[in-house]
């Protein structure tokens, strides 16, 4: 299974340099029905994005009335099926990637996820690892020349895309909710070749990371190798295709995680617990993103943490990172306890679009966030519902991985409310506490304090145009001082409600 890719890619680690890329996930996601239309780039990421979106909106609506046909895909000869291409609004198709170094639990994880979701009545497809399929035909990576190895990697990606698309189309045509589990994804190849070769391959095929990484899969799950944190359980004896020593396994593990830095919903499942709990945390993370109430079937472990950072250090202080331009618009909502917003997130004028609804707590859960992937057309149409009581929020979002922990740094930009000037917030998801949590934090950042659950650092409140002391829209926790271990246990409510 996944160990095959680890083995055949290993020679590249000796002489190549890789770009760090990884992603942690924020909030809870649900893949609802959206037309499978290729997203077209919107405006360039600058302070005029809001104005340009408004100018495009009327034109886009007019175009929508003329035709609903999808536009040609910009990915050249590859058809990259996107998230959210579901024919029935009530049905969900959720695409996840299991990645990680050798002996991380990917094979067992596939089986556990399959059993859990089939018991819920879902249809589950398991996409095989493409490298295993190709190598079973007699290919020996060690026998290939440098040119042959490059073409092999390129064709591996093309083959992977086609295999995945076959399962994606089956999921879209299924009458039931469908979970599609991919044994590695297209970005994994970037971890095992040099940055120059990867960029050359991307340019030659007209690929871009936003489409291949962010828009193709709903969620990435990185299962950390036992060689990193559970060394006593790392073994190669029972695996004919696994020969990596502990040090090489650790390096492979980091590189496979780094390949996905930047994906908006990326979870690192580490070895801080025993293996059974590790599998439960993996299932729990998927259920949280889908908004599935798991009750007491799985023990809740991970929580969202937020910290105020004094100032942004030089780029040279950071580990390898990915930067994104992010624009948030709050929308008019159906009721005072429901928040709705649009997010545009992209790099180099390639964008992904998300619609988020935050609902009151259900069955004791802290809150429910339903996230829907949008096409550019749907995004432009929903912009008409913007709430004039809120400023548009502009950010630079920096994603990086350090100490097996995924972080994102939100750097607020103008234009916006003066309260946001110079604001830098660090976010992560973690099940760690106390010294263990402190030790995994980025030492190069000047963290002022933890602000998890603090209403003064809620993006909803930060975007409000009215004065906080007089407005009735100010959103606060029902028990603002009642958080434990930095986790707000109560839903957000409006001031005076």
N, C-alpha and C positions, 0 to 999 in steps of 0.2 A: 504494500500500500504506500503510504506517504514516505516511508523510509527509502524507497527506491530513488526518489528525487534527491533526497539528502545524499545518497551514495554517488549518483552519477554527476551531481553538480560539485562535489567536494574538491576536485582538482583546481577549479577556478579560484578557490579561496587562497591559494598560495601566492598568486601574482596579481589579483585584481582588487579593485576598490569599489565598494558598493555605496549607493546613496541610501541614507537611513530614511526609512519611511514606515510609519506605524500609526495606528489610530485607536483611540478610546471612544467609547460611546457615551452619548449624553441622552438622558431621557428615555422615554419608552416609545417604541415605534410600532406602527401597525401598517402593513402594506395593503392598502385598499385599492379599489378599482380606478385605474387611470388609463386613458387610451395610450397605446404603444406607439406614440409619435416621437420621432427623434427630436430632442431638445435643440433649439437653435440658440446661438449665443445672443445675449442681450447686450447691455451697454458695458463699456469698460469700467473697471472698478475705480471710481473716483468720487469726489464729493458731488458730482452732478448726476449720479446714478438714478436718484429718485426722480429728477426732472426728465431724464431720458426715458425712464420707464413710463412716465405719464404720457409722453409724446408718442410712444409706441403703442400704448394700450388701445386707443381708438382705432388705429390702423389694424391692429391684430384682431380686434372684434369684427371689423369689416371683413377681413380675410377669412375668419372662422365661418361667417355666414355664407361665404362663397363655396368653400370646400372643407371637408374634414379628412382629406386624404393625407397620410403621412408623407413627409418630405424625404428625399433620398438620404440615406445614412452617410455621414461624413467619414466613416471608418473604412473607406475604400471598398475592398472586396469582402471584408468581414462584416457580417451582420451581428452586431453586439446587442442581443436582446436585453432590454432594460427592465429594471424593477418596476412593478406596478402594472405590467401589461396583463390585466385581468379583465375577462369579458363580463363578469357578473359582479355587481357592486358588493353583494353580500359575501362573496368568496374572496379568500386571500391566497396569494401565492408568495411564499417567503423563501428567499434564496440566501443561504449562508455558506461561508467558506470555513472549513476546518483546516488550520495550518499549524505549524510548529516544528521544532526539531525532532530528532529521533527519540523514541520511547517517551512520548508525551501523552499518549492515550487517545490518539486520533481514531484508531480502529475501534476501540471500545466505545469512544464517544459517539461515533456514527451509530453503533448498535443501540446505545442507550437512548439517543435522541429518536431513533426510529421507533423503538418500543413505546416510548412515552407519548409521542404524538399520534401513533396509530391507535393507542388506547383512548385518545381524545376524539377519534373519528377522522383524523386527517389522513390524506394520502401522502406517503413519503417516498421520494425518489433519492437514490444515492448515486451520485455521479462518480465513476471510477477515476483514479489518478491516471492522467494521460501518459505520464512517463512510463508507468508500468505496462500500459497497452503497447507503446512503441518498442520498448526494450524487449518485450516478450517475443518479438519477431527476429531477434538475433543481433540487434544493435548493441555494440559495446562502446560506451562513451569514451573510454580510455584509448580506443583505437582510432578515434577521429582526429583529423587535422584541425588546426585552429579555424580554418574556413568552414570545414564540414561541421564543426561544433556550433559555429554561429548559425549556419543554416538549419541545423537540427533544432536549436532553440527556437528559431523563428517558426519553423514548421510545427514544433510542439505546441506553441501558442495558438497557431491557426487550427490545429487539430482539436485542442482543448476547447476553443470557442465553439467549434461545430458540434462537438459532443455535448457540451453544456446546453447549447441552443436546442438540441433535440429534446433534452429533458425539460427545458424551460417551456417549450411549446406544448409538451405533454401536460405540464402543470397548468398552463393557461386553458387547455381544453378540458381539464378534469372538472367534474361536477362538484367535487368536494374541495375544502380547504387543502392546500398542498404545501408541504415543506420539501425543499430541494436542498440536499446536503452535498456540497462540492468538496471532494478530497483535493485540497489546494485550489488556487485560482490563478488567473492570468498574471497577476503581479508577482507571484512567487518566483517567476523566472528572472525578474530584475535583481533578485538577491544574489544571484550566482554568476553574473557577468559584470564586466566593468561598466562604470557609468557612461563612458564614451560609446561603448558598443550598444548599450541599452538605448541611449538617445538616438543613435544612428538607426537602430531597428525601428524605433517609434516613428521617426521622421520618414523613413522609407515606406512604411505601411500606413502613414497618415493616422497613427494611433495617438491618443492623448490620455494622460492618467486620470482625468476627471471621468471620462467615459469608461475606461477599463477598470478603474479602482472604485470610484464613488457611486456611479450610476448602475453598474452591472449587478452588484450584490447588495442585499439589504443589510447584512451584518457579517463581520469577520470575527472568528473565535480563534485566538492563538493559545494552544495548549502547550505550556512550557515543558520542555524536555526534563525528564527525571535527572539528567546530568546537571541541572541547575536548580538546586534546592532539595533534591531527593536522591542524592548520589548513591545511597545504599541500595536503591531499587533500580538503578540503571544497569542494564545487562544487554549483551549482544549474543549470548549463548543460544537462545531459543529462536533467533532470527537469522535465517540464511542470507538475507540481503543486507543485514546491518553489521558493519565492521568498524564504525567510528569509535574512537576513544572518547573519554569524557570531555577533554578540552575541545576537540573538534566538534563534538556534539553540541557543546555550549555555543561555539561560534556559529554553527549552522542554525541553532535556535534563534540567536539574536538577529541574524541576517534575514531569516524568514519572517520575523516580527517586523523588522525595520522596513521590509518591502511594502507593508500596508499602512505605514504612517501617513496620516491624512484622511483615511476613510472616516466618515462622520460617526460610524457606529462600530467601534473596534473594542473587543474585550480581551484582556490578557488573563487567562485562567492559570494562576501560578500553583506552586507546590506548598503553599503555606498551611494546607490541611492534608488529611489523608486522602487516598485516591478516591474512595467512595464519595467523600464530601466534594472533591474536585469535580467529579462527574455531575453531582447535584448542582454545584455552582454554575457549571456550563449550561445545564438545562434551564436553571433559574434565569440566567441572563437572556436566553432566547424568549422565555415566557414574559419577562419584563418588557422587552422591546415590542412584543406583540400585544401587550395589554391583557394577557391571560391571567386570570385570578387563580393562583396555585394554592391558596389557602395555607394549610399547614403541611402540604404534601412535601415541600422542600423547605429547608431552613434558610431564611433570608440571611445573607452575609454581607453583600456589597452595598455601599451607600455612596451618595454623591457628596463630595467635599469641595468647599470653595474658600479661597484665601485671597486677601488683599496683598498686592505686591507693591513695594515702595516706588521702584523705578525699573525701567527696562535696561538690563545690562547689555554690553556689546554682543553682537552676534557670535563672536569668537568664543564666548563663554558657554554657548549652548552645545549640546550634542547635535548630531545631524537632525535637521528638522524640516518640516513642510509649512509654508505660509499660505494662507488663503484670505481672500477678500470676502467679507460677510456683510450682508445687508438684511436687517430685520424690519418688517412692517407689522404693527399690531392691527388687527381687524375688529370691526364691530362684532360683538358676540351676542348670543341668544339670551344670556342672563348674567347677573352680576358675579356669579361664582365660576363662570367659564371664561377662560382666556383663549384667544385664537390669534395666531400670527403666521406670517410668511417668512421664509428664510431663503435668500439667494446666496450661494456659496460657490466660489470658483477660483481658478488659476488661469492666467494667460487667456482670459476671455472665453473660457469654457466653464459652464455653469451647471450646478445641480439645484433643484428647487424642492423645498419641503413645506408642507402645511401642517402646523401643530395645533392641536386642541388640548388644553389642560382642563381636566374635569375634577370635581370634588372627589374626596376619598371614597373608595368602594371596598366593603368588607375589611376595613381596618388598614388598607394600604395607604401610604402617605399621600399619594396622588396618582392619578392616571394621566399619562400623556399619550395621545394617539397621533402618530406621525404618518403622513401620507406623501409618497413621492409624487411630484407633479411634472407635467411637461411644461415647456415654456409658454405654450398657449394657455393652459389652465392657470399658470402663475399670473400672466398678464390680465386675465379675466378677473381673478380674485383681487387684484390690486384696487379694483373699483370699490371694494368694501373696506378700505383703510379707515382707521379710526383717527379723526382729526385731533383727538385729545392727546395723542402720542406723537413725539418726534420719531422720525426714522432713525434707527440705530445703525451706525457704521463701525465696523471693527476690522482689525487685522487679527486673524486667529493663527497662532503658532502651535503646531502639534509636534511632540517629541516623546521619546521613550528613554527612561533612565531607571536603573535599579529594578528592572522588570516591572516598572509602573508606567502607565500611559498618562500623559498630561496634555492639557491644552491651555494656552495662555491667550486671554482675550484682551487686546489692546484697543481701547476705544478711540475713535477718530472723529474729527469734525466733518460736517456740521452736526450739532447735537446740543443738548442742554448743557449749560456751564458746569453742572454737577458731574458731568462725565469727562471733563477735560483732564487729560493725564491719567485717567483711571486704567489700572491694569489688574486683572483678576485671573487667578490660577484655579483650574478645576481638574478633578480627577475622581475616579471611582475606586474605592478600596474597602476591603474587609479587615484591614489592619487597624490596630489601636496602639496608643501609648508610644513606647520607644521604637517598636517595629515600624510604625507609621512615620515617626520622626526621622528614622534612619533612611527611609526610601525617598524622602523629599529632596528636591533639587537644592544642593548646597550653594549654588552660585546665584540664587534668587534671594533678594531681601524681603522675606515674608513678614509683613507687619502683624497680621493677626488672622485667625480663622473667622470667616463671616458666613459660614453655612447657616442658612435659615434667617439671616439678618435681613429684614425687609429693606433697609437702606441700600442694599446691594442687589436687590431683585431687578432684573432687566425691565420688567414691567413697570416698576416704580421709577427707575432711572429714566425711562422714556417719557414719563408724564410731563406735559407742558405746564400744568397748574402747580401752584405752591403746595408742598406736602402738608403744611400746617392747616390749610384751609380746604383742600379738595377732599371729596368723599370717595374718590377713586383709588386712593392710596391703599395698597394691598399689604396686609400683614398676617403673620401666623396667628392662629386663634389663641395660642399661648406663646407669645413671642419669646419669653424667657424660659419656656418649658422644654427646650431642646436638650437631649442627652447625647453626649459624645459627639456633639456637632451635628446631630441629625434632628431635623424638625419632624416631630411625630404627628403633627396635626395639619389639616389642610389650610391653604391660604384663604382668607376671607377679606372682604372689603371693609375699610374703616367705616364704622357706624352700622354695619350690617348685622 
